[in-house]
Amino acid sequence: MVTPRTTVRDRRRGLWVGAAASLLALFVLLLGMGAAGATGKARVTRVSRCPGRNAEVEQAVSGRFVYEVWIGCRGIGFARSLNGGRTFGRSISVRGSVGRTWDPAIAVAPDGTVYVSYMIFSVVQTSAGQVGEMRPSVAVSHNHGRSFSQVSRLPVPTPQTARGNWGDREFIAVGADGKVYVTWDYGPQADEVQEVCIRGGSCAFAAGDFNAVIQKSTDGGATWTMPASISPGFPLGGVYSAPIVVQRDGTLDVLYWQHPTDPATLSVSPGHEYFTRSTDGGTTWSRPVPVGTKVGPTRLSVWWIDGDLAADPAGNLYAGWDTQRGNRDTAWLAWSSDGGAHWSAPLRVASSRTEHLVEVAAAGRGNVYVAWQTPVRGRGYATFVRRLAVGNGWTGPAKRISLRYGNAKIWPGDTFGLSIKGGSAVVSWGSAPGRTRTAEIYASRIALPSH
């Protein structure tokens, strides 16, 4: 039997293992649950209610429902709010997720069906023996997240080496016609991947066979197509992190993070964000368009899952990412009004000596919320929000919405949640504030001026 390698990345992914916070720390935390945030208006609510550490949250909003998924609860944690995010119900483990699982994502179909995706590692039997296999799974709920009635593991090519294939960070989206799409990072050979892990954080990559791929379901997540390449250069595309948006007419838009790969050594170099789209359901993709290359590259050592993509009701696109130059890390925003063929000059969102995890969500035509999480030096992790009216600029200064600063030594996750509800931003994040010994998931809702 092949035993999968245990790395720092594996250990930080194993968030189902962890000690509970002390009674005193929990008491102090509960006292602050209803307190106002830094804005004096936003209220912070604790979402996660399961033992151990909880981090890397993703979010979806549909009507009065707010859904949160994260790494935790012995696998992938899930909780829902029935009142727009003011309070959340019990935390559960998503069906099929207990074990070696990571990188959750969530989407809601027009008919209210909830889809939760996550990566899973398993050992499979092949004609050549037992090999490791990484691939996405998708759990489906037809009752607004009360329970998950079905789970499917997406098919992948049979691994050809003992270490198996490599896979990471999937994204999920649903079209108006109910078709479901999953993009993820796929490498045919895990033994070619070299990681660079950061103490107290996540991991980046120094070399490997990285590619953005897509899989589709036309029957509500029951069956799926085989992975098809989005990025050019397969199997050495140098691509990871590929968020997807489905336009109203079914057009698929993807923003991916591409690092040039040396074909001889498989070493990757600092990279940039690229945009591509498909008008035939993912069969073919447009020539990739670089986004914001003039502001510089993203380094290899960045451990955030970099880049986010959103669309407003008119089909305008918004991209957020960060770059590094010298000892500064800068978060950027750019937008496109012609289907991604051309992009605006990048607009600086925030800059400091610490990294920025950037998320974007459209609040209306030409209007977008931008949020970021960053470790503030000397204080710890904090989550901020701004709003932009295209053509008029920022509608106000950045607002810190996290209740308190989180311990900089405790990993909060490589993602956080950002959605729009009635012109307000609903934000969720991981953090270990005060004396808490493990990260928990928190949520808040805030309305910033629209112009």
C-alpha positions as a Markdown table, in Angstrom:
| # | Residue | x | y | z |
|---|---|---|---|---|
| 1 | Met | 0.0 | 0.0 | 0.0 |
| 2 | Val | 1.3 | 3.4 | -0.9 |
| 3 | Thr | 1.4 | 5.8 | 2.0 |
| 4 | Pro | 1.0 | 9.5 | 0.9 |
| 5 | Arg | 3.7 | 11.9 | 1.7 |
| 6 | Thr | 3.1 | 14.0 | 4.8 |
| 7 | Thr | 4.2 | 17.6 | 4.3 |
| 8 | Val | 3.6 | 20.9 | 6.0 |
| 9 | Arg | 0.8 | 21.5 | 3.5 |
| 10 | Asp | -0.7 | 18.1 | 4.5 |
| 11 | Arg | -0.5 | 19.0 | 8.1 |
| 12 | Arg | -2.1 | 22.4 | 7.7 |
| 13 | Arg | -4.8 | 20.8 | 5.5 |
| 14 | Gly | -5.5 | 18.4 | 8.4 |
| 15 | Leu | -7.6 | 20.9 | 10.2 |
| 16 | Trp | -9.9 | 18.2 | 11.6 |
| 17 | Val | -7.2 | 17.5 | 14.1 |
| 18 | Gly | -6.8 | 20.1 | 16.8 |
| 19 | Ala | -7.3 | 20.9 | 20.5 |
| 20 | Ala | -10.4 | 22.7 | 21.7 |
| 21 | Ala | -10.0 | 26.2 | 23.1 |
| 22 | Ser | -9.8 | 26.6 | 26.9 |
| 23 | Leu | -13.0 | 27.5 | 28.8 |
| 24 | Leu | -11.6 | 30.9 | 29.7 |
| 25 | Ala | -10.8 | 31.8 | 26.1 |
| 26 | Leu | -14.2 | 30.6 | 25.0 |
| 27 | Phe | -15.9 | 32.7 | 27.6 |
| 28 | Val | -14.0 | 35.8 | 26.6 |
| 29 | Leu | -14.8 | 35.1 | 22.9 |
| 30 | Leu | -18.5 | 34.7 | 23.6 |
| 31 | Leu | -18.6 | 38.0 | 25.4 |
| 32 | Gly | -17.6 | 39.7 | 22.2 |
| 33 | Met | -19.8 | 38.0 | 19.8 |
| 34 | Gly | -22.4 | 40.7 | 19.6 |
| 35 | Ala | -20.0 | 43.6 | 19.7 |
| 36 | Ala | -19.8 | 46.2 | 16.9 |
| 37 | Gly | -17.0 | 45.9 | 14.4 |
| 38 | Ala | -14.4 | 48.6 | 13.7 |
| 39 | Thr | -17.0 | 50.6 | 11.7 |
| 40 | Gly | -19.3 | 51.0 | 14.7 |
| 41 | Lys | -22.1 | 49.5 | 12.5 |
| 42 | Ala | -21.2 | 46.0 | 11.3 |
| 43 | Arg | -21.8 | 43.2 | 13.8 |
| 44 | Val | -19.7 | 40.1 | 13.9 |
| 45 | Thr | -21.2 | 36.7 | 14.3 |
| 46 | Arg | -19.4 | 33.4 | 15.0 |
| 47 | Val | -20.3 | 30.8 | 12.3 |
| 48 | Ser | -18.2 | 27.7 | 13.2 |
| 49 | Arg | -19.4 | 25.5 | 16.1 |
| 50 | Cys | -17.4 | 22.4 | 15.9 |
| 51 | Pro | -14.2 | 21.3 | 17.8 |
| 52 | Gly | -10.7 | 21.9 | 16.5 |
| 53 | Arg | -9.5 | 24.5 | 14.1 |
| 54 | Asn | -11.6 | 26.0 | 11.4 |
| 55 | Ala | -10.3 | 28.0 | 8.4 |
| 56 | Glu | -10.4 | 28.8 | 4.7 |
| 57 | Val | -14.1 | 29.7 | 4.3 |
| 58 | Glu | -16.1 | 30.2 | 1.1 |
| 59 | Gln | -19.6 | 31.6 | 0.9 |
| 60 | Ala | -22.8 | 31.8 | -1.2 |
| 61 | Val | -26.0 | 33.9 | -0.7 |
| 62 | Ser | -29.4 | 33.0 | -2.1 |
| 63 | Gly | -32.4 | 35.0 | -1.0 |
| 64 | Arg | -32.6 | 34.9 | 2.8 |
| 65 | Phe | -30.1 | 32.1 | 2.9 |
| 66 | Val | -26.4 | 32.6 | 3.6 |
| 67 | Tyr | -24.2 | 29.5 | 3.3 |
| 68 | Glu | -20.7 | 29.0 | 4.6 |
| 69 | Val | -18.3 | 26.1 | 4.0 |
| 70 | Trp | -14.8 | 25.8 | 5.4 |
| 71 | Ile | -12.0 | 23.3 | 6.3 |
| 72 | Gly | -13.0 | 22.0 | 9.7 |
| 73 | Cys | -15.6 | 19.7 | 11.5 |
| 74 | Arg | -13.3 | 16.7 | 10.8 |
| 75 | Gly | -13.5 | 17.4 | 7.1 |
| 76 | Ile | -15.4 | 20.2 | 5.4 |
| 77 | Gly | -17.6 | 22.2 | 7.7 |
| 78 | Phe | -21.0 | 23.7 | 6.7 |
| 79 | Ala | -23.4 | 26.1 | 8.3 |
| 80 | Arg | -26.3 | 28.2 | 7.1 |
| 81 | Ser | -28.2 | 31.3 | 8.1 |
| 82 | Leu | -31.9 | 31.6 | 7.5 |
| 83 | Asn | -32.0 | 35.4 | 8.2 |
| 84 | Gly | -29.5 | 36.9 | 5.9 |
| 85 | Gly | -26.4 | 36.2 | 8.0 |
| 86 | Arg | -27.6 | 37.6 | 11.4 |
| 87 | Thr | -27.3 | 34.2 | 13.0 |
| 88 | Phe | -26.2 | 30.8 | 11.9 |
| 89 | Gly | -27.4 | 27.3 | 12.7 |
| 90 | Arg | -25.4 | 24.2 | 13.8 |
| 91 | Ser | -22.2 | 23.3 | 12.0 |
| 92 | Ile | -22.1 | 19.9 | 10.2 |
| 93 | Ser | -19.6 | 18.0 | 8.2 |
| 94 | Val | -20.5 | 17.9 | 4.5 |
| 95 | Arg | -21.4 | 14.5 | 3.3 |
| 96 | Gly | -18.4 | 12.4 | 2.2 |
| 97 | Ser | -15.8 | 15.0 | 3.4 |
| 98 | Val | -14.5 | 13.4 | 6.6 |
| 99 | Gly | -10.9 | 12.4 | 6.0 |
| 100 | Arg | -8.2 | 14.0 | 3.9 |
| 101 | Thr | -10.2 | 16.8 | 2.3 |
| 102 | Trp | -9.4 | 20.5 | 1.7 |
| 103 | Asp | -10.2 | 23.6 | -0.4 |
| 104 | Pro | -14.0 | 23.9 | -0.2 |
| 105 | Ala | -16.2 | 25.9 | -2.6 |
| 106 | Ile | -19.9 | 26.5 | -2.9 |
| 107 | Ala | -22.5 | 27.6 | -5.5 |
| 108 | Val | -26.3 | 27.8 | -5.6 |
| 109 | Ala | -28.4 | 27.0 | -8.7 |
| 110 | Pro | -31.3 | 29.2 | -9.8 |
| 111 | Asp | -33.7 | 26.6 | -8.4 |
| 112 | Gly | -32.0 | 26.7 | -4.9 |
| 113 | Thr | -30.0 | 23.6 | -5.2 |
| 114 | Val | -26.8 | 23.9 | -3.1 |
| 115 | Tyr | -23.5 | 22.5 | -4.5 |
| 116 | Val | -20.5 | 22.1 | -2.2 |
| 117 | Ser | -17.2 | 21.0 | -3.8 |
| 118 | Tyr | -13.9 | 20.0 | -2.1 |
| 119 | Met | -10.7 | 18.2 | -2.9 |
| 120 | Ile | -10.2 | 14.7 | -1.5 |
| 121 | Phe | -7.2 | 12.3 | -1.3 |
| 122 | Ser | -7.7 | 8.6 | -1.5 |
| 123 | Val | -5.7 | 5.5 | -2.4 |
| 124 | Val | -7.0 | 3.6 | -5.3 |
| 125 | Gln | -6.3 | 0.2 | -6.8 |
| 126 | Thr | -5.0 | 0.1 | -10.4 |
| 127 | Ser | -3.6 | -2.6 | -12.6 |
| 128 | Ala | -0.1 | -1.4 | -11.5 |
| 129 | Gly | -1.0 | -1.5 | -7.8 |
| 130 | Gln | -2.2 | 1.1 | -5.3 |
| 131 | Val | -1.7 | 4.7 | -6.1 |
| 132 | Gly | -2.6 | 8.1 | -4.6 |
| 133 | Glu | -5.4 | 10.1 | -6.2 |
| 134 | Met | -6.4 | 13.7 | -5.7 |
| 135 | Arg | -9.7 | 14.9 | -7.2 |
| 136 | Pro | -12.7 | 17.0 | -6.5 |
| 137 | Ser | -15.9 | 15.8 | -4.9 |
| 138 | Val | -19.3 | 17.5 | -5.1 |
| 139 | Ala | -22.1 | 17.2 | -2.5 |
| 140 | Val | -25.6 | 18.2 | -3.4 |
| 141 | Ser | -28.5 | 19.5 | -1.2 |
| 142 | His | -32.0 | 19.9 | -2.5 |
| 143 | Asn | -33.4 | 21.3 | 0.8 |
| 144 | His | -31.4 | 24.6 | 1.2 |
| 145 | Gly | -28.5 | 22.9 | 3.0 |
| 146 | Arg | -30.6 | 21.1 | 5.6 |
| 147 | Ser | -28.9 | 17.9 | 4.4 |
| 148 | Phe | -26.9 | 16.6 | 1.5 |
| 149 | Ser | -28.6 | 13.8 | -0.4 |
| 150 | Gln | -25.9 | 13.0 | -2.9 |
| 151 | Val | -22.1 | 13.1 | -3.3 |
| 152 | Ser | -20.0 | 12.3 | -6.3 |
| 153 | Arg | -16.3 | 12.1 | -6.9 |
| 154 | Leu | -15.3 | 13.6 | -10.2 |
| 155 | Pro | -13.5 | 11.2 | -12.6 |
| 156 | Val | -9.8 | 11.6 | -13.4 |
| 157 | Pro | -7.3 | 9.8 | -15.6 |
| 158 | Thr | -5.8 | 6.8 | -13.9 |
| 159 | Pro | -2.5 | 7.9 | -12.3 |
| 160 | Gln | 0.5 | 6.4 | -14.0 |
| 161 | Thr | 3.0 | 6.7 | -11.1 |
| 162 | Ala | 3.0 | 5.4 | -7.5 |
| 163 | Arg | 2.7 | 8.8 | -6.0 |
| 164 | Gly | -0.4 | 9.4 | -8.2 |
| 165 | Asn | -1.7 | 12.6 | -9.6 |
| 166 | Trp | -1.7 | 16.1 | -8.0 |
| 167 | Gly | -4.7 | 18.3 | -7.5 |
| 168 | Asp | -5.6 | 21.4 | -5.6 |
| 169 | Arg | -8.0 | 24.4 | -5.2 |
| 170 | Glu | -11.2 | 23.8 | -7.1 |
| 171 | Phe | -13.9 | 26.4 | -7.8 |
| 172 | Ile | -17.6 | 25.7 | -8.6 |
| 173 | Ala | -20.2 | 27.6 | -10.5 |
| 174 | Val | -23.8 | 27.0 | -11.8 |
| 175 | Gly | -25.3 | 28.4 | -15.0 |
| 176 | Ala | -28.9 | 29.7 | -15.5 |
| 177 | Asp | -29.6 | 26.4 | -17.3 |
| 178 | Gly | -28.6 | 24.3 | -14.2 |
| 179 | Lys | -25.3 | 23.1 | -15.7 |
| 180 | Val | -22.6 | 22.8 | -13.1 |
| 181 | Tyr | -18.9 | 23.5 | -13.7 |
| 182 | Val | -15.8 | 22.8 | -11.6 |
| 183 | Thr | -12.4 | 24.2 | -12.3 |
| 184 | Trp | -9.3 | 22.9 | -10.5 |
| 185 | Asp | -5.5 | 22.6 | -10.5 |
| 186 | Tyr | -4.4 | 19.3 | -12.0 |
| 187 | Gly | -1.0 | 17.7 | -12.4 |
| 188 | Pro | -0.6 | 14.2 | -13.9 |
| 189 | Gln | 2.3 | 13.4 | -11.6 |
| 190 | Ala | 2.4 | 14.4 | -8.0 |
| 191 | Asp | 6.1 | 13.3 | -7.7 |
| 192 | Glu | 7.0 | 16.3 | -10.0 |
| 193 | Val | 5.5 | 18.9 | -7.6 |
| 194 | Gln | 7.9 | 20.7 | -5.3 |
| 195 | Glu | 6.4 | 22.7 | -2.5 |
| 196 | Val | 7.6 | 25.8 | -0.7 |
| 197 | Cys | 5.8 | 25.9 | 2.7 |
| 198 | Ile | 5.8 | 28.9 | 4.9 |
| 199 | Arg | 5.8 | 28.6 | 8.7 |
| 200 | Gly | 2.5 | 29.6 | 10.1 |
| 201 | Gly | 1.0 | 29.8 | 6.7 |
| 202 | Ser | 0.2 | 27.8 | 3.6 |
| 203 | Cys | 2.4 | 26.5 | 0.7 |
| 204 | Ala | 3.5 | 27.7 | -2.7 |
| 205 | Phe | 5.2 | 25.8 | -5.5 |
| 206 | Ala | 8.7 | 25.8 | -6.9 |
| 207 | Ala | 8.3 | 23.2 | -9.7 |
| 208 | Gly | 5.7 | 20.8 | -11.1 |
| 209 | Asp | 3.2 | 20.0 | -13.8 |
| 210 | Phe | 0.3 | 22.5 | -13.1 |
| 211 | Asn | -2.7 | 23.0 | -15.2 |
| 212 | Ala | -6.2 | 24.6 | -15.0 |
| 213 | Val | -8.8 | 22.1 | -16.0 |
| 214 | Ile | -12.7 | 22.0 | -16.1 |
| 215 | Gln | -15.3 | 19.4 | -15.6 |
| 216 | Lys | -19.1 | 19.7 | -16.3 |
| 217 | Ser | -22.3 | 18.1 | -15.1 |
| 218 | Thr | -25.6 | 18.4 | -17.0 |
| 219 | Asp | -27.6 | 16.2 | -14.5 |
| 220 | Gly | -27.4 | 18.0 | -11.2 |
| 221 | Gly | -23.9 | 16.8 | -10.2 |
| 222 | Ala | -24.7 | 13.0 | -10.6 |
| 223 | Thr | -22.2 | 12.4 | -13.5 |
| 224 | Trp | -19.3 | 14.5 | -14.8 |
| 225 | Thr | -17.1 | 14.8 | -17.9 |
| 226 | Met | -13.4 | 14.0 | -17.7 |
| 227 | Pro | -11.0 | 16.9 | -17.0 |
| 228 | Ala | -10.4 | 19.2 | -20.1 |
| 229 | Ser | -7.6 | 21.7 | -20.2 |
| 230 | Ile | -8.4 | 25.4 | -19.9 |
| 231 | Ser | -4.9 | 26.8 | -19.9 |
| 232 | Pro | -2.5 | 26.2 | -22.9 |
| 233 | Gly | 0.8 | 24.2 | -22.6 |
| 234 | Phe | -0.7 | 21.1 | -21.0 |
| 235 | Pro | 0.8 | 19.3 | -19.0 |
| 236 | Leu | 3.3 | 22.1 | -18.2 |
| 237 | Gly | 0.9 | 25.0 | -18.2 |
| 238 | Gly | 2.3 | 26.5 | -14.9 |
| 239 | Val | -1.3 | 27.3 | -13.9 |
| 240 | Tyr | -3.1 | 27.2 | -10.5 |
| 241 | Ser | -6.1 | 28.9 | -9.0 |
| 242 | Ala | -8.7 | 29.4 | -11.7 |
| 243 | Pro | -12.0 | 31.0 | -10.4 |
| 244 | Ile | -14.9 | 30.7 | -12.8 |
| 245 | Val | -18.0 | 32.9 | -13.5 |
| 246 | Val | -21.0 | 31.8 | -15.6 |
| 247 | Gln | -22.6 | 34.7 | -17.5 |
| 248 | Arg | -26.4 | 34.8 | -18.0 |
| 249 | Asp | -26.0 | 33.5 | -21.6 |
| 250 | Gly | -23.9 | 30.6 | -20.5 |
| 251 | Thr | -20.5 | 32.1 | -21.4 |
| 252 | Leu | -17.8 | 30.8 | -19.1 |
| 253 | Asp | -15.2 | 33.3 | -17.8 |
| 254 | Val | -12.0 | 32.2 | -16.0 |
| 255 | Leu | -9.2 | 34.1 | -14.4 |
| 256 | Tyr | -6.1 | 32.0 | -13.8 |
| 257 | Trp | -2.7 | 32.6 | -12.2 |
| 258 | Gln | 0.1 | 31.4 | -14.7 |
| 259 | His | 3.8 | 30.9 | -13.9 |
| 260 | Pro | 6.1 | 30.1 | -16.9 |
| 261 | Thr | 7.5 | 26.5 | -16.5 |
| 262 | Asp | 11.0 | 25.4 | -17.6 |
| 263 | Pro | 10.4 | 22.2 | -19.7 |
| 264 | Ala | 13.7 | 20.7 | -18.6 |
| 265 | Thr | 13.6 | 21.2 | -14.8 |
| 266 | Leu | 9.8 | 22.0 | -14.4 |
| 267 | Ser | 10.8 | 25.0 | -12.3 |
| 268 | Val | 8.3 | 27.8 | -12.3 |
| 269 | Ser | 8.9 | 31.5 | -12.4 |
| 270 | Pro | 7.0 | 34.5 | -11.0 |
| 271 | Gly | 3.8 | 34.9 | -12.9 |
| 272 | His | 0.7 | 37.0 | -13.8 |
| 273 | Glu | -3.1 | 36.7 | -14.0 |
| 274 | Tyr | -4.7 | 35.8 | -17.4 |
| 275 | Phe | -8.3 | 35.9 | -18.5 |
| 276 | Thr | -10.0 | 33.5 | -20.9 |
| 277 | Arg | -13.6 | 32.6 | -21.9 |
| 278 | Ser | -15.6 | 29.9 | -23.5 |
| 279 | Thr | -18.8 | 30.3 | -25.5 |
| 280 | Asp | -19.3 | 26.5 | -26.1 |
| 281 | Gly | -19.6 | 25.1 | -22.6 |
| 282 | Gly | -15.8 | 24.7 | -22.0 |
| 283 | Thr | -15.0 | 22.8 | -25.2 |
| 284 | Thr | -12.7 | 25.6 | -26.5 |
| 285 | Trp | -11.2 | 28.7 | -24.9 |
| 286 | Ser | -10.3 | 32.1 | -26.2 |
| 287 | Arg | -6.6 | 33.2 | -26.4 |
| 288 | Pro | -5.6 | 34.2 | -22.8 |
| 289 | Val | -5.5 | 37.9 | -22.1 |
| 290 | Pro | -3.0 | 39.2 | -19.6 |
| 291 | Val | -4.5 | 41.3 | -16.8 |
| 292 | Gly | -2.4 | 44.0 | -15.1 |
| 293 | Thr | 1.1 | 42.9 | -16.1 |
| 294 | Lys | 2.4 | 46.4 | -16.0 |
| 295 | Val | 2.2 | 46.5 | -12.2 |
| 296 | Gly | 4.5 | 43.5 | -11.9 |
| 297 | Pro | 4.4 | 39.8 | -11.2 |
| 298 | Thr | 3.3 | 37.6 | -8.3 |
| 299 | Arg | 6.1 | 35.9 | -6.5 |
| 300 | Leu | 6.4 | 32.1 | -6.0 |
| 301 | Ser | 6.5 | 32.4 | -2.3 |
| 302 | Val | 3.1 | 34.0 | -1.9 |
| 303 | Trp | 0.9 | 31.5 | -0.1 |
| 304 | Trp | -2.4 | 33.0 | -0.8 |
| 305 | Ile | -4.7 | 31.5 | -3.4 |
| 306 | Asp | -4.3 | 34.5 | -5.6 |
| 307 | Gly | -6.8 | 36.1 | -7.9 |
| 308 | Asp | -10.6 | 36.5 | -7.9 |
| 309 | Leu | -13.2 | 37.2 | -10.6 |
| 310 | Ala | -16.7 | 38.6 | -10.5 |
| 311 | Ala | -19.4 | 39.9 | -13.0 |
| 312 | Asp | -22.1 | 42.4 | -12.6 |
| 313 | Pro | -25.7 | 42.1 | -14.0 |
| 314 | Ala | -24.6 | 43.9 | -17.2 |
| 315 | Gly | -21.8 | 41.4 | -17.8 |
| 316 | Asn | -18.9 | 43.7 | -16.8 |
| 317 | Leu | -16.0 | 41.8 | -15.3 |
| 318 | Tyr | -13.9 | 42.6 | -12.2 |
| 319 | Ala | -10.5 | 41.0 | -11.3 |
| 320 | Gly | -8.7 | 41.3 | -8.0 |
| 321 | Trp | -5.1 | 40.0 | -7.2 |
| 322 | Asp | -1.9 | 41.1 | -5.5 |
| 323 | Thr | 1.7 | 41.6 | -6.6 |
| 324 | Gln | 5.0 | 42.1 | -4.8 |
| 325 | Arg | 7.8 | 44.5 | -5.4 |
| 326 | Gly | 10.7 | 45.0 | -3.0 |
| 327 | Asn | 9.3 | 44.7 | 0.5 |
| 328 | Arg | 5.8 | 45.8 | -0.5 |
| 329 | Asp | 2.7 | 43.7 | -1.4 |
| 330 | Thr | -0.1 | 45.5 | -3.3 |
| 331 | Ala | -3.7 | 44.5 | -3.9 |
| 332 | Trp | -5.1 | 45.5 | -7.3 |
| 333 | Leu | -8.5 | 45.8 | -9.1 |
| 334 | Ala | -9.1 | 45.9 | -12.8 |
| 335 | Trp | -12.3 | 45.7 | -14.8 |
| 336 | Ser | -13.5 | 45.0 | -18.4 |
| 337 | Ser | -16.6 | 46.1 | -20.2 |
| 338 | Asp | -16.0 | 44.2 | -23.4 |
| 339 | Gly | -16.1 | 40.5 | -22.2 |
| 340 | Gly | -12.5 | 40.5 | -21.1 |
| 341 | Ala | -10.9 | 41.5 | -24.4 |
| 342 | His | -9.5 | 44.6 | -22.8 |
| 343 | Trp | -8.9 | 45.5 | -19.2 |
| 344 | Ser | -8.7 | 48.9 | -17.3 |
| 345 | Ala | -5.4 | 50.1 | -15.9 |
| 346 | Pro | -5.0 | 48.4 | -12.5 |
| 347 | Leu | -6.3 | 50.4 | -9.6 |
| 348 | Arg | -4.4 | 50.2 | -6.3 |
| 349 | Val | -6.6 | 48.8 | -3.5 |
| 350 | Ala | -4.2 | 48.6 | -0.6 |
| 351 | Ser | -0.4 | 48.3 | -0.1 |
| 352 | Ser | 1.7 | 47.2 | 2.9 |
| 353 | Arg | 4.7 | 45.0 | 3.9 |
| 354 | Thr | 2.4 | 42.1 | 4.4 |
| 355 | Glu | 0.4 | 40.0 | 1.8 |
| 356 | His | -3.2 | 40.7 | 0.8 |
| 357 | Leu | -5.8 | 38.1 | 0.0 |
| 358 | Val | -8.2 | 39.8 | -2.4 |
| 359 | Glu | -11.8 | 39.0 | -3.1 |
| 360 | Val | -14.3 | 40.9 | -5.3 |
| 361 | Ala | -18.1 | 40.9 | -5.6 |
| 362 | Ala | -20.3 | 43.0 | -7.9 |
| 363 | Ala | -23.0 | 45.1 | -6.2 |
| 364 | Gly | -24.6 | 46.4 | -9.4 |
| 365 | Arg | -23.7 | 47.7 | -12.8 |
| 366 | Gly | -20.3 | 49.5 | -12.5 |
| 367 | Asn | -20.3 | 49.0 | -8.8 |
| 368 | Val | -18.1 | 46.5 | -6.9 |
| 369 | Tyr | -17.1 | 45.6 | -3.3 |
| 370 | Val | -13.4 | 44.7 | -2.8 |
| 371 | Ala | -12.3 | 42.9 | 0.4 |
| 372 | Trp | -9.0 | 41.7 | 1.6 |
| 373 | Gln | -7.5 | 39.9 | 4.5 |
| 374 | Thr | -4.0 | 40.7 | 5.6 |
| 375 | Pro | -1.7 | 40.2 | 8.6 |
| 376 | Val | -1.2 | 43.7 | 10.0 |
| 377 | Arg | 2.3 | 44.0 | 11.5 |
| 378 | Gly | 2.4 | 44.0 | 15.3 |
| 379 | Arg | -1.4 | 43.3 | 15.5 |
| 380 | Gly | -2.4 | 40.2 | 13.5 |
| 381 | Tyr | -4.9 | 39.3 | 10.9 |
| 382 | Ala | -7.6 | 41.7 | 9.9 |
| 383 | Thr | -10.3 | 41.9 | 7.2 |
| 384 | Phe | -11.1 | 45.1 | 5.2 |
| 385 | Val | -13.8 | 46.2 | 2.7 |
| 386 | Arg | -14.0 | 49.0 | 0.2 |
| 387 | Arg | -16.5 | 49.9 | -2.5 |
| 388 | Leu | -15.8 | 51.3 | -6.0 |
| 389 | Ala | -18.1 | 53.1 | -8.4 |
| 390 | Val | -16.5 | 52.8 | -11.8 |
| 391 | Gly | -15.9 | 56.2 | -13.2 |
| 392 | Asn | -16.3 | 57.9 | -9.8 |
| 393 | Gly | -13.7 | 56.2 | -7.7 |
| 394 | Trp | -13.8 | 54.8 | -4.2 |
| 395 | Thr | -17.0 | 55.6 | -2.3 |
| 396 | Gly | -15.1 | 55.9 | 0.9 |
| 397 | Pro | -12.1 | 54.7 | 2.9 |
| 398 | Ala | -11.4 | 51.1 | 3.7 |
| 399 | Lys | -13.4 | 49.7 | 6.6 |
| 400 | Arg | -12.0 | 47.0 | 9.0 |
| 401 | Ile | -14.9 | 44.7 | 9.7 |
| 402 | Ser | -13.1 | 41.9 | 11.7 |
| 403 | Leu | -14.0 | 42.1 | 15.4 |
| 404 | Arg | -10.5 | 41.9 | 16.6 |
| 405 | Tyr | -7.1 | 41.1 | 15.2 |
| 406 | Gly | -6.4 | 37.4 | 14.7 |
| 407 | Asn | -3.2 | 35.7 | 15.9 |
| 408 | Ala | -0.7 | 36.0 | 13.1 |
| 409 | Lys | 0.8 | 32.6 | 14.0 |
| 410 | Ile | -2.5 | 30.8 | 13.4 |
| 411 | Trp | -3.5 | 30.1 | 9.8 |
| 412 | Pro | -6.9 | 31.6 | 8.8 |
| 413 | Gly | -7.1 | 30.0 | 5.4 |
| 414 | Asp | -6.2 | 30.9 | 1.8 |
| 415 | Thr | -9.7 | 32.2 | 1.0 |
| 416 | Phe | -12.5 | 34.1 | 2.7 |
| 417 | Gly | -16.1 | 34.7 | 1.7 |
| 418 | Leu | -17.6 | 37.7 | 0.0 |
| 419 | Ser | -21.1 | 38.0 | -1.4 |
| 420 | Ile | -23.7 | 40.7 | -2.1 |
| 421 | Lys | -27.2 | 40.9 | -0.6 |
| 422 | Gly | -29.4 | 43.9 | -1.2 |
| 423 | Gly | -26.5 | 46.3 | -1.8 |
| 424 | Ser | -24.6 | 45.1 | 1.3 |
| 425 | Ala | -21.5 | 43.0 | 1.5 |
| 426 | Val | -21.7 | 39.8 | 3.4 |
| 427 | Val | -18.2 | 38.8 | 4.5 |
| 428 | Ser | -16.9 | 35.7 | 6.2 |
| 429 | Trp | -13.3 | 34.9 | 7.3 |
| 430 | Gly | -11.1 | 32.7 | 9.5 |
| 431 | Ser | -9.3 | 34.1 | 12.5 |
| 432 | Ala | -8.0 | 33.4 | 16.0 |
| 433 | Pro | -8.7 | 36.6 | 17.9 |
| 434 | Gly | -7.8 | 37.3 | 21.5 |
| 435 | Arg | -6.7 | 34.3 | 23.5 |
| 436 | Thr | -8.3 | 31.7 | 21.3 |
| 437 | Arg | -5.9 | 28.9 | 20.5 |
| 438 | Thr | -7.5 | 27.9 | 17.2 |
| 439 | Ala | -9.1 | 29.7 | 14.2 |
| 440 | Glu | -12.8 | 30.0 | 13.9 |
| 441 | Ile | -15.1 | 31.3 | 11.2 |
| 442 | Tyr | -16.8 | 34.7 | 11.6 |
| 443 | Ala | -19.3 | 36.6 | 9.4 |
| 444 | Ser | -20.5 | 40.2 | 9.1 |
| 445 | Arg | -22.7 | 42.3 | 6.9 |
| 446 | Ile | -21.9 | 45.9 | 6.0 |
| 447 | Ala | -23.4 | 48.5 | 3.6 |
| 448 | Leu | -20.9 | 51.0 | 2.2 |
| 449 | Pro | -22.0 | 54.1 | 0.2 |
| 450 | Ser | -22.7 | 53.3 | -3.4 |
| 451 | His | -21.3 | 56.6 | -4.9 |
